[in-house]
């Protein structure tokens, strides 16, 4: 099974969104041990100046 989602944070919410994604990635690793891949990416042309890398892909 695969789940793909696309989120568009409001202007100025990039850093808070990035932290939320990092927390979600950690929770997936802790609570869903059968997960093979949990990957995040960002679309460069939509990136706002206050947004950093969303998360480090983990498996």
C-alpha positions, -999 to +999 in steps of 0.1 A: +000+000+000+012+035-007+000+069+005+010+101-012+000+135+002+008+171-009+007+199+016+010+236+009+018+255+041+006+291+045+032+318+040+053+321+072+044+286+084+074+268+067+095+262+099+065+250+119+055+227+091+090+213+088+090+205+126+057+188+123+070+166+095+101+157+115+078+147+145+056+126+122+086+108+107+099+100+142+064+087+152+062+065+121+096+049+129+086+044+165+050+032+162+049+015+127+078-009+127+066-026+094+070+007+074+096+001+047+099+037+034+088+071+048+101+097+025+095+135+022+104+159-005+097+194-015+089+211-048+116+237-053+096+262-073+070+263-046+094+266-017+091+297+004+120+315+019+112+304+055+110+267+047+139+243+052+142+207+042+111+189+053+127+157+066+154+132+061+140+101+043+142+070+066+134+034+062 
